[in-house]
Amino acid sequence: MELHILHTNDVHSELERFSHLATRLRARYDELRAQGRDVLCFDLGDHIDVSQPLSNATEGHINARMLQTLPYDGWVLGNNETLTVDKMEWANLVEISSTPLFCSNLTIPGLSDGTEGNYIQGKLYEFSGVKVGVFGVTVKYEKSFAALGIEAEDPLKTAHHVARELRESGADVVILLSHLGLHMDQMLVDQGLPVDVVIGGHTHHFLDGGEVRGNTWILQAGKHAYAFGHAILDIDEEHHVRDLTSTLVYIDQTGYPDRRVIDVMHDMREEAEKWLETPVAQLATHLSHSLFGESELVNLLCDELRAELSPELVFLNGGIITGGYLAGTVRRKDLLAICGTPMRPVFMSVPGDTLLRLISEGNQEQLVHRQGFGFGFRGHFVGRLHVSGAKIAMSEVQDETGTMTARVLRVLIDGKPLDPKKIYNIVTSEYIALSPMYKALCESEFSYCTPLLRAFLGRALADPDRVETAREMRYGFVTAIN
């Protein structure tokens, strides 16, 4: 027998493109069912991305309603759902989508195990006498989840446990729905996870044809609704997966968008746009942003974090802001437009010599001009390191090849030199704390603060005194030639 599986992952609220994907997905599903084929359809998480205005304004409800219009049998919450949508909204998303979750390692407040809830123990399907067990796991961010009060188990241990239980319950074929990323999926398979197929997401890999490791296939369908996956499991008379054919169906936007998905967008747009038009602040004069230099807006956000969270110093990279403001009214949509990141601030205690290394690396042109990615980054280039609570003097030395090297000459905190041996309390972003681009802090422990950076920026913009202080530059540069 053949079992067809259609799958999507990491749409990240690319709603227009998803409307075109929905047309092709629905047509493929209907065609297979009309032929009498057995079909399952799943979404592997990160369908929601609150940097998209309509998803932000509706707390992801627009995404859930889109899922409801399509023949999905289940979905997995990705890190964008768990980290940027309030956990008390998860049950609402499931109800609106009319699609159960497969998150065996995640506690969903208000949802029980089973139909229309969260299939914690997985689910057994039966097709032509073949029992197919399906379960899911999602990535666990220890510190983030602790700060947000999210209860989750280790996804690797959970995967082994549930897979064995499904086998013991009579599953001939076991399928893992994973939002762990390709590397973790590969590691699970190499550890001997007793599954036949892993359908994944999180790392945005376009695995056209899939990947075979031993007797297990790993599938993933890219990102941003550019494609969906279609896998065909060839199951023999002894109920074993004899072969698997996997293709990615790539989407262009030359055809017609799905009418039911477009209707959802139209239905929810008016209410969402009212919310997005809500004023946040009134600016008397413009606020500038310089990605590669010093930005008034990033300084403003740094100052607000220092005022509210009371660290000695705050450090942020310029790339978390993507534009400036003219004088006038700033609305929620304007706030989202320049600060789309779902990142939160983090608190840490580090010695002064570590901060000197951070300041140095955060001002090297090679890093400042690098493309940012991962860890909630929603900008373009990484940008220059910004600070609140210090005045910094630096030199930029140009060698004979034209390469510039930044050197820290002096860091003054309350008029006194930074002490390399003193422990300083600082606030920074998840990106600086977690990204391998910033090596100075990679071994430092940290704890999360709430809310999102964007909320702090909104409050800062409403404070005229804070806005005026943000215009004070914190760096002085001297350029020299060797």
C-alpha positions, 0 to 999 in steps of 0.5 A: 500500500501507499501512504501519502504525506503532505507537509509544510514548515516554517511559513513565518507568516508569509501570508501572501505566499502561503495563500498561493501554496494553499491553492497547490496544497489543496489541489494535491490533497483533493486529487489524491483523495479523489483517487482513493489514496490514503493521505495525511497532512501536517504543519511542522511549526513556526507558521506564526511570526509576530514580526508580520503585522497581521499576525502580530495584531491578532496574536496569531489567530489569522494563522490559525484560521488559515490552517482551519481552512486546509486539510491539516491533520495536525501541527507542531508548535515551533519556537516562534509560537512558544516564545512569542505567543503567550502560552495562555493563547495556545489553546485558543490557537488550537481551537481556532485552527480545528487542528490538534497539536502533536507536541509530546514534550510540551504542556499546553495550558487548558488542553488535554491529551487526545482529540482536538487537544495535544496528542501527548502520547501520539496517535495511531492511524490505520490504513488498509490494516497498517497501523501508523503511529504519529507523534511530535516534539518541539525545541526546548529553550531552557532559559527562555521557557523558565522565564516564561513559565513554560513547562517542557520536557527534553525533546530527545528523551521524549522522542525515544520514550514515545516512539517505543510506546507507539511500537509497543502499542502496535504501530507498524510504521512510526512517524516523528513530527519534529521542530528540532532542526536537521542536526537534531533530527539526524542525531536522533536517528543516529541514536537509533530512534525507532521511527521510520520517518522524521518530518522536520522544520526549524532549520529551513532546509530544502530537502528535495528527495529527503535524506536517508540515514540507515533505515530512516528518512528525514524530510523538510520543506524549506521555509517561508511557503516557498514549497511544501513536501509530498512524501509517498511511503511504499509499505509492503505486505509485512507492514514495513516501509519498503521505500519512500519517495519525497519531492518538494512542490515549489510555489510561484505567485503567478497562479490564483491564491486560495480563495478561503485563505484570502477570505480569512485575510480580508475578514481579519484585516480591518480589526487588525489594522485598527489595532496597528493604527493605535498611537504609541508616541508623539515625536516633536522632532525626528529620530535618526538611525545609523546602522553602521554608525551610532543610532539615536533610536538604538541609544534610546532603547538602551537607555530605556532598558537601563532605566527600567531594569537597573543594570550598570550597562546596556549593550545592543547591536544596531541591526535590531532596529531597521529605520528611523522616525520623522516627527509626528505620531508613532503608531503600533505599526510603525513600532513593528516596522522598525523593531520586528524582532521577537527578542527579549532582553537578558541579564548577566554579570560579567567581568570588565575584561570581558566587556572590553572584548565585547566592545572591541569585537562589536565595533570591528567592521567585519562583524558590523557589516555581517548579515545577521541571522537566527536567535530572533534576528529580524534585521539585515546587517548586525550593526555596530554595538551600542551602549548605555551607561558608558562613554567609549573612546576608540581608535580605528587603525587602517593597515596598508590593505585598507582593513580597519581594526577597532581598538578600545582606548578608554571606557568611562562609567560614571566618569571612572575607568572601567575596571577589568577585574570588577564584575558588572551587571549588564543587560543585552539582547538574546542575539548578543548573548546567544549568537556565535558572532559574539564570542566574548559572552559565549560562556556567560550565564544569563537570565531572561527579562520580559517583555519584548524589546519592542515594548521597551522601545514603545515606552521610551518613545513616549518619554520626551526627556529620554528621547532627548538624552538618546541624541547624546553620542556615546562613542568617540573615534580616532582614525589612524594609518599604520 
